Amino acid sequence: MGNAVIVTTRMSSAHAEALLAAMRAQYLMSLNEHWYADEYRYVPKDARHKSILEKSPVMAAQKHLMAALSLSLNSVK
């Protein structure tokens, strides 16, 4: 990512866990909506998630942020 944006923040573990839980719930709801949408009906199931992420920059960003939060939480424990 040549033009990547770097975000640095500090928050308590409790806040990070709450944010991660909320993001996971929102991500799963969005994924469910897209998964059964007509646009992706004929995309094979093993390629559907990647296809959704390619067309949904918000979900792709959420996935990166969830991974970063999980990594940070695991390093603190």
Distance bins in CASP14 RR format, pairs under 12 A and 6 or more apart:
PFRMAT RR
TARGET T0000
AUTHOR 0000-0000-0000
RMODE 2
METHOD distances of the structure
MODEL  1
1 60 0 0 0 0 0 1 0 0 0 0 0
1 61 0 0 0 0 0 1 0 0 0 0 0
1 64 0 0 0 0 1 0 0 0 0 0 0
4 61 0 0 0 0 0 1 0 0 0 0 0
4 64 0 0 0 0 1 0 0 0 0 0 0
5 61 0 0 0 0 1 0 0 0 0 0 0
5 64 0 0 0 0 0 1 0 0 0 0 0
5 65 0 0 0 0 0 1 0 0 0 0 0
6 64 0 0 0 0 0 1 0 0 0 0 0
6 68 0 0 0 0 0 1 0 0 0 0 0
7 61 0 0 0 0 0 1 0 0 0 0 0
7 64 0 0 0 0 1 0 0 0 0 0 0
7 65 0 0 0 0 1 0 0 0 0 0 0
7 68 0 0 0 0 1 0 0 0 0 0 0
7 69 0 0 0 0 0 1 0 0 0 0 0
7 72 0 0 0 0 0 1 0 0 0 0 0
8 68 0 0 0 0 0 1 0 0 0 0 0
8 72 0 0 0 0 0 1 0 0 0 0 0
9 15 0 0 0 0 1 0 0 0 0 0 0
9 16 0 0 0 0 1 0 0 0 0 0 0
9 19 0 0 0 0 1 0 0 0 0 0 0
9 65 0 0 0 0 0 1 0 0 0 0 0
9 68 0 0 0 0 0 1 0 0 0 0 0
9 69 0 0 0 0 0 1 0 0 0 0 0
9 72 0 0 0 0 1 0 0 0 0 0 0
10 16 0 0 0 0 1 0 0 0 0 0 0
10 72 0 0 0 0 0 1 0 0 0 0 0
10 76 0 0 0 0 0 1 0 0 0 0 0
11 17 0 0 0 0 1 0 0 0 0 0 0
11 18 0 0 0 0 1 0 0 0 0 0 0
11 19 1 0 0 1 0 0 0 0 0 0 0
11 20 0 0 0 0 0 1 0 0 0 0 0
11 69 0 0 0 0 1 0 0 0 0 0 0
11 72 0 0 0 0 1 0 0 0 0 0 0
11 73 0 0 0 0 0 1 0 0 0 0 0
11 76 0 0 0 0 0 1 0 0 0 0 0
12 18 0 0 0 0 1 0 0 0 0 0 0
12 19 0 0 0 0 0 1 0 0 0 0 0
12 72 0 0 0 0 0 1 0 0 0 0 0
12 73 0 0 0 0 0 1 0 0 0 0 0
12 76 0 0 0 0 1 0 0 0 0 0 0
13 19 0 0 0 0 0 1 0 0 0 0 0
13 20 0 0 0 0 0 1 0 0 0 0 0
13 69 0 0 0 0 0 1 0 0 0 0 0
13 72 0 0 0 0 1 0 0 0 0 0 0
13 73 1 0 0 1 0 0 0 0 0 0 0
13 74 0 0 0 0 0 1 0 0 0 0 0
13 75 0 0 0 0 0 1 0 0 0 0 0
13 76 1 0 1 0 0 0 0 0 0 0 0
13 77 0 0 0 0 1 0 0 0 0 0 0
14 20 0 0 0 0 0 1 0 0 0 0 0
14 21 0 0 0 0 0 1 0 0 0 0 0
14 73 0 0 0 0 0 1 0 0 0 0 0
14 76 0 0 0 0 0 1 0 0 0 0 0
15 21 0 0 0 0 0 1 0 0 0 0 0
15 22 0 0 0 0 0 1 0 0 0 0 0
15 69 0 0 0 0 0 1 0 0 0 0 0
15 72 0 0 0 0 0 1 0 0 0 0 0
15 73 0 0 0 0 0 1 0 0 0 0 0
16 22 0 0 0 0 0 1 0 0 0 0 0
16 23 0 0 0 0 0 1 0 0 0 0 0
16 65 0 0 0 0 0 1 0 0 0 0 0
16 66 0 0 0 0 0 1 0 0 0 0 0
16 68 0 0 0 0 1 0 0 0 0 0 0
16 69 1 0 1 0 0 0 0 0 0 0 0
16 70 0 0 0 0 1 0 0 0 0 0 0
16 71 0 0 0 0 0 1 0 0 0 0 0
16 72 1 0 0 1 0 0 0 0 0 0 0
16 73 1 0 1 0 0 0 0 0 0 0 0
16 74 0 0 0 0 0 1 0 0 0 0 0
16 75 0 0 0 0 0 1 0 0 0 0 0
16 76 0 0 0 0 1 0 0 0 0 0 0
16 77 0 0 0 0 0 1 0 0 0 0 0
17 23 0 0 0 0 0 1 0 0 0 0 0
17 24 0 0 0 0 0 1 0 0 0 0 0
17 66 0 0 0 0 0 1 0 0 0 0 0
17 69 0 0 0 0 1 0 0 0 0 0 0
17 70 0 0 0 0 1 0 0 0 0 0 0
17 72 0 0 0 0 0 1 0 0 0 0 0
17 73 1 0 0 1 0 0 0 0 0 0 0
17 74 0 0 0 0 0 1 0 0 0 0 0
17 76 0 0 0 0 0 1 0 0 0 0 0
17 77 0 0 0 0 0 1 0 0 0 0 0
18 24 0 0 0 0 0 1 0 0 0 0 0
18 25 0 0 0 0 0 1 0 0 0 0 0
18 69 0 0 0 0 0 1 0 0 0 0 0
18 73 0 0 0 0 0 1 0 0 0 0 0
19 25 0 0 0 0 0 1 0 0 0 0 0
19 26 0 0 0 0 0 1 0 0 0 0 0
19 62 0 0 0 0 0 1 0 0 0 0 0
19 65 0 0 0 0 1 0 0 0 0 0 0
19 66 0 0 0 0 1 0 0 0 0 0 0
19 68 0 0 0 0 0 1 0 0 0 0 0
19 69 1 0 0 1 0 0 0 0 0 0 0
19 70 0 0 0 0 0 1 0 0 0 0 0
19 72 0 0 0 0 0 1 0 0 0 0 0
19 73 0 0 0 0 0 1 0 0 0 0 0
20 26 0 0 0 0 0 1 0 0 0 0 0
20 27 0 0 0 0 0 1 0 0 0 0 0
20 62 0 0 0 0 0 1 0 0 0 0 0
20 65 0 0 0 0 1 0 0 0 0 0 0
20 66 1 0 0 1 0 0 0 0 0 0 0
20 67 0 0 0 0 1 0 0 0 0 0 0
20 68 0 0 0 0 1 0 0 0 0 0 0
20 69 1 0 1 0 0 0 0 0 0 0 0
20 70 1 0 0 1 0 0 0 0 0 0 0
20 71 0 0 0 0 0 1 0 0 0 0 0
20 72 0 0 0 0 1 0 0 0 0 0 0
20 73 1 0 0 1 0 0 0 0 0 0 0
20 74 0 0 0 0 0 1 0 0 0 0 0
21 27 0 0 0 0 0 1 0 0 0 0 0
21 28 0 0 0 0 0 1 0 0 0 0 0
21 66 0 0 0 0 0 1 0 0 0 0 0
21 69 0 0 0 0 1 0 0 0 0 0 0
21 70 0 0 0 0 0 1 0 0 0 0 0
21 73 0 0 0 0 0 1 0 0 0 0 0
22 28 0 0 0 0 0 1 0 0 0 0 0
22 29 0 0 0 0 0 1 0 0 0 0 0
22 62 0 0 0 0 0 1 0 0 0 0 0
22 65 0 0 0 0 0 1 0 0 0 0 0
22 66 0 0 0 0 0 1 0 0 0 0 0
22 69 0 0 0 0 0 1 0 0 0 0 0
23 29 0 0 0 0 0 1 0 0 0 0 0
23 30 0 0 0 0 0 1 0 0 0 0 0
23 58 0 0 0 0 0 1 0 0 0 0 0
23 59 0 0 0 0 0 1 0 0 0 0 0
23 61 0 0 0 0 0 1 0 0 0 0 0
23 62 1 0 1 0 0 0 0 0 0 0 0
23 63 0 0 0 0 1 0 0 0 0 0 0
23 64 0 0 0 0 0 1 0 0 0 0 0
23 65 1 0 0 1 0 0 0 0 0 0 0
23 66 1 0 1 0 0 0 0 0 0 0 0
23 67 0 0 0 0 0 1 0 0 0 0 0
23 68 0 0 0 0 0 1 0 0 0 0 0
23 69 1 0 0 1 0 0 0 0 0 0 0
23 70 0 0 0 0 0 1 0 0 0 0 0
24 30 0 0 0 0 0 1 0 0 0 0 0
24 31 0 0 0 0 0 1 0 0 0 0 0
24 59 0 0 0 0 0 1 0 0 0 0 0
24 62 0 0 0 0 1 0 0 0 0 0 0
24 63 0 0 0 0 0 1 0 0 0 0 0
24 65 0 0 0 0 0 1 0 0 0 0 0
24 66 1 0 0 1 0 0 0 0 0 0 0
24 67 0 0 0 0 0 1 0 0 0 0 0
24 69 0 0 0 0 1 0 0 0 0 0 0
24 70 0 0 0 0 1 0 0 0 0 0 0
25 31 0 0 0 0 0 1 0 0 0 0 0
25 32 0 0 0 0 0 1 0 0 0 0 0
25 62 0 0 0 0 0 1 0 0 0 0 0
25 66 0 0 0 0 0 1 0 0 0 0 0
26 32 0 0 0 0 0 1 0 0 0 0 0
26 33 0 0 0 0 0 1 0 0 0 0 0
26 58 0 0 0 0 1 0 0 0 0 0 0
26 59 0 0 0 0 1 0 0 0 0 0 0
26 61 0 0 0 0 0 1 0 0 0 0 0
26 62 1 0 0 1 0 0 0 0 0 0 0
26 63 0 0 0 0 0 1 0 0 0 0 0
26 65 0 0 0 0 0 1 0 0 0 0 0
26 66 0 0 0 0 1 0 0 0 0 0 0
27 33 0 0 0 0 0 1 0 0 0 0 0
27 34 0 0 0 0 0 1 0 0 0 0 0
27 35 0 0 0 0 0 1 0 0 0 0 0
27 49 0 0 0 0 0 1 0 0 0 0 0
27 52 0 0 0 0 0 1 0 0 0 0 0
27 53 0 0 0 0 0 1 0 0 0 0 0
27 56 0 0 0 0 0 1 0 0 0 0 0
27 58 0 0 0 0 1 0 0 0 0 0 0
27 59 1 0 0 1 0 0 0 0 0 0 0
27 60 0 0 0 0 0 1 0 0 0 0 0
27 61 0 0 0 0 0 1 0 0 0 0 0
27 62 1 0 1 0 0 0 0 0 0 0 0
27 63 1 0 0 1 0 0 0 0 0 0 0
27 64 0 0 0 0 0 1 0 0 0 0 0
27 65 0 0 0 0 1 0 0 0 0 0 0
27 66 1 0 0 1 0 0 0 0 0 0 0
27 67 0 0 0 0 0 1 0 0 0 0 0
27 69 0 0 0 0 0 1 0 0 0 0 0
28 34 0 0 0 0 0 1 0 0 0 0 0
28 35 0 0 0 0 1 0 0 0 0 0 0
28 49 0 0 0 0 0 1 0 0 0 0 0
28 59 0 0 0 0 0 1 0 0 0 0 0
28 62 0 0 0 0 0 1 0 0 0 0 0
28 63 0 0 0 0 0 1 0 0 0 0 0
28 66 0 0 0 0 0 1 0 0 0 0 0
29 35 0 0 0 0 0 1 0 0 0 0 0
29 59 0 0 0 0 0 1 0 0 0 0 0
29 62 0 0 0 0 0 1 0 0 0 0 0
30 36 0 0 0 0 0 1 0 0 0 0 0
30 37 0 0 0 0 0 1 0 0 0 0 0
30 49 0 0 0 0 0 1 0 0 0 0 0
30 52 0 0 0 0 1 0 0 0 0 0 0
30 53 0 0 0 0 0 1 0 0 0 0 0
30 55 0 0 0 0 0 1 0 0 0 0 0
30 56 1 0 0 1 0 0 0 0 0 0 0
30 57 0 0 0 0 0 1 0 0 0 0 0
30 58 1 0 0 1 0 0 0 0 0 0 0
30 59 1 0 1 0 0 0 0 0 0 0 0
30 60 0 0 0 0 0 1 0 0 0 0 0
30 61 0 0 0 0 0 1 0 0 0 0 0
30 62 1 0 0 1 0 0 0 0 0 0 0
30 63 0 0 0 0 0 1 0 0 0 0 0
31 37 0 0 0 0 0 1 0 0 0 0 0
31 40 0 0 0 0 0 1 0 0 0 0 0
31 48 0 0 0 0 1 0 0 0 0 0 0
31 49 1 0 0 1 0 0 0 0 0 0 0
31 50 0 0 0 0 0 1 0 0 0 0 0
31 51 0 0 0 0 0 1 0 0 0 0 0
31 52 1 0 0 1 0 0 0 0 0 0 0
31 53 0 0 0 0 1 0 0 0 0 0 0
31 56 0 0 0 0 1 0 0 0 0 0 0
31 58 0 0 0 0 0 1 0 0 0 0 0
31 59 1 0 0 1 0 0 0 0 0 0 0
31 60 0 0 0 0 0 1 0 0 0 0 0
31 62 0 0 0 0 1 0 0 0 0 0 0
31 63 0 0 0 0 1 0 0 0 0 0 0
31 66 0 0 0 0 0 1 0 0 0 0 0
32 40 0 0 0 0 0 1 0 0 0 0 0
32 48 0 0 0 0 0 1 0 0 0 0 0
32 49 0 0 0 0 0 1 0 0 0 0 0
32 52 0 0 0 0 0 1 0 0 0 0 0
32 59 0 0 0 0 0 1 0 0 0 0 0
33 39 0 0 0 0 0 1 0 0 0 0 0
33 40 0 0 0 0 0 1 0 0 0 0 0
33 52 0 0 0 0 1 0 0 0 0 0 0
33 56 0 0 0 0 0 1 0 0 0 0 0
33 59 0 0 0 0 0 1 0 0 0 0 0
34 40 1 0 0 1 0 0 0 0 0 0 0
34 41 0 0 0 0 0 1 0 0 0 0 0
34 43 0 0 0 0 0 1 0 0 0 0 0
34 48 0 0 0 0 1 0 0 0 0 0 0
34 49 0 0 0 0 1 0 0 0 0 0 0
34 50 0 0 0 0 0 1 0 0 0 0 0
34 51 0 0 0 0 1 0 0 0 0 0 0
34 52 1 0 1 0 0 0 0 0 0 0 0
34 53 0 0 0 0 1 0 0 0 0 0 0
34 54 0 0 0 0 0 1 0 0 0 0 0
34 55 0 0 0 0 1 0 0 0 0 0 0
34 56 1 0 0 1 0 0 0 0 0 0 0
34 58 0 0 0 0 0 1 0 0 0 0 0
34 59 1 0 0 1 0 0 0 0 0 0 0
34 60 0 0 0 0 0 1 0 0 0 0 0
35 41 0 0 0 0 1 0 0 0 0 0 0
35 43 0 0 0 0 1 0 0 0 0 0 0
35 45 0 0 0 0 1 0 0 0 0 0 0
35 48 1 0 0 1 0 0 0 0 0 0 0
35 49 0 0 0 0 1 0 0 0 0 0 0
35 51 0 0 0 0 0 1 0 0 0 0 0
35 52 1 0 0 1 0 0 0 0 0 0 0
35 53 0 0 0 0 0 1 0 0 0 0 0
35 56 0 0 0 0 0 1 0 0 0 0 0
35 59 0 0 0 0 0 1 0 0 0 0 0
36 43 0 0 0 0 0 1 0 0 0 0 0
36 45 0 0 0 0 0 1 0 0 0 0 0
36 48 0 0 0 0 1 0 0 0 0 0 0
36 52 0 0 0 0 0 1 0 0 0 0 0
37 43 0 0 0 0 0 1 0 0 0 0 0
37 48 0 0 0 0 0 1 0 0 0 0 0
37 51 0 0 0 0 0 1 0 0 0 0 0
37 52 0 0 0 0 1 0 0 0 0 0 0
37 55 0 0 0 0 0 1 0 0 0 0 0
37 56 0 0 0 0 0 1 0 0 0 0 0
39 48 0 0 0 0 0 1 0 0 0 0 0
39 51 0 0 0 0 1 0 0 0 0 0 0
39 52 0 0 0 0 1 0 0 0 0 0 0
39 54 0 0 0 0 0 1 0 0 0 0 0
39 55 1 0 0 1 0 0 0 0 0 0 0
39 56 0 0 0 0 0 1 0 0 0 0 0
40 47 0 0 0 0 1 0 0 0 0 0 0
40 48 1 0 1 0 0 0 0 0 0 0 0
40 49 0 0 0 0 1 0 0 0 0 0 0
40 50 0 0 0 0 0 1 0 0 0 0 0
40 51 1 0 0 1 0 0 0 0 0 0 0
40 52 1 0 0 1 0 0 0 0 0 0 0
40 53 0 0 0 0 0 1 0 0 0 0 0
40 54 0 0 0 0 0 1 0 0 0 0 0
40 55 0 0 0 0 1 0 0 0 0 0 0
40 56 0 0 0 0 0 1 0 0 0 0 0
41 48 0 0 0 0 1 0 0 0 0 0 0
41 51 0 0 0 0 0 1 0 0 0 0 0
42 48 0 0 0 0 1 0 0 0 0 0 0
42 51 0 0 0 0 0 1 0 0 0 0 0
43 49 0 0 0 0 1 0 0 0 0 0 0
43 50 0 0 0 0 1 0 0 0 0 0 0
43 51 1 0 1 0 0 0 0 0 0 0 0
43 52 0 0 0 0 1 0 0 0 0 0 0
43 53 0 0 0 0 0 1 0 0 0 0 0
43 54 0 0 0 0 0 1 0 0 0 0 0
43 55 0 0 0 0 0 1 0 0 0 0 0
44 50 0 0 0 0 0 1 0 0 0 0 0
44 51 0 0 0 0 1 0 0 0 0 0 0
45 51 0 0 0 0 0 1 0 0 0 0 0
45 52 0 0 0 0 0 1 0 0 0 0 0
47 53 0 0 0 0 0 1 0 0 0 0 0
47 54 0 0 0 0 0 1 0 0 0 0 0
48 54 0 0 0 0 0 1 0 0 0 0 0
48 55 0 0 0 0 0 1 0 0 0 0 0
48 56 0 0 0 0 0 1 0 0 0 0 0
49 55 0 0 0 0 0 1 0 0 0 0 0
49 56 0 0 0 0 0 1 0 0 0 0 0
49 59 0 0 0 0 1 0 0 0 0 0 0
49 60 0 0 0 0 0 1 0 0 0 0 0
49 63 0 0 0 0 1 0 0 0 0 0 0
50 56 0 0 0 0 0 1 0 0 0 0 0
50 59 0 0 0 0 0 1 0 0 0 0 0
50 60 0 0 0 0 1 0 0 0 0 0 0
50 63 0 0 0 0 0 1 0 0 0 0 0
51 59 0 0 0 0 0 1 0 0 0 0 0
51 60 0 0 0 0 0 1 0 0 0 0 0
52 58 0 0 0 0 0 1 0 0 0 0 0
52 59 1 0 0 1 0 0 0 0 0 0 0
52 60 0 0 0 0 1 0 0 0 0 0 0
52 62 0 0 0 0 0 1 0 0 0 0 0
52 63 0 0 0 0 0 1 0 0 0 0 0
53 59 1 0 1 0 0 0 0 0 0 0 0
53 60 1 0 1 0 0 0 0 0 0 0 0
53 61 0 0 0 0 1 0 0 0 0 0 0
53 62 0 0 0 0 1 0 0 0 0 0 0
53 63 1 0 0 1 0 0 0 0 0 0 0
53 64 0 0 0 0 0 1 0 0 0 0 0
54 60 1 0 0 1 0 0 0 0 0 0 0
54 63 0 0 0 0 0 1 0 0 0 0 0
56 62 0 0 0 0 1 0 0 0 0 0 0
56 63 0 0 0 0 1 0 0 0 0 0 0
57 63 0 0 0 0 0 1 0 0 0 0 0
57 64 0 0 0 0 0 1 0 0 0 0 0
58 64 0 0 0 0 0 1 0 0 0 0 0
58 65 0 0 0 0 0 1 0 0 0 0 0
59 65 0 0 0 0 0 1 0 0 0 0 0
59 66 0 0 0 0 0 1 0 0 0 0 0
60 66 0 0 0 0 0 1 0 0 0 0 0
60 67 0 0 0 0 0 1 0 0 0 0 0
61 67 0 0 0 0 0 1 0 0 0 0 0
61 68 0 0 0 0 0 1 0 0 0 0 0
62 68 0 0 0 0 0 1 0 0 0 0 0
62 69 0 0 0 0 0 1 0 0 0 0 0
63 69 0 0 0 0 0 1 0 0 0 0 0
63 70 0 0 0 0 0 1 0 0 0 0 0
64 70 0 0 0 0 0 1 0 0 0 0 0
64 71 0 0 0 0 0 1 0 0 0 0 0
65 71 0 0 0 0 0 1 0 0 0 0 0
65 72 0 0 0 0 0 1 0 0 0 0 0
66 72 0 0 0 0 0 1 0 0 0 0 0
66 73 0 0 0 0 0 1 0 0 0 0 0
67 73 0 0 0 0 0 1 0 0 0 0 0
67 74 0 0 0 0 0 1 0 0 0 0 0
68 74 0 0 0 0 0 1 0 0 0 0 0
68 75 0 0 0 0 0 1 0 0 0 0 0
69 75 0 0 0 0 0 1 0 0 0 0 0
69 76 0 0 0 0 0 1 0 0 0 0 0
70 76 0 0 0 0 0 1 0 0 0 0 0
70 77 0 0 0 0 0 1 0 0 0 0 0
71 77 0 0 0 0 0 1 0 0 0 0 0
END
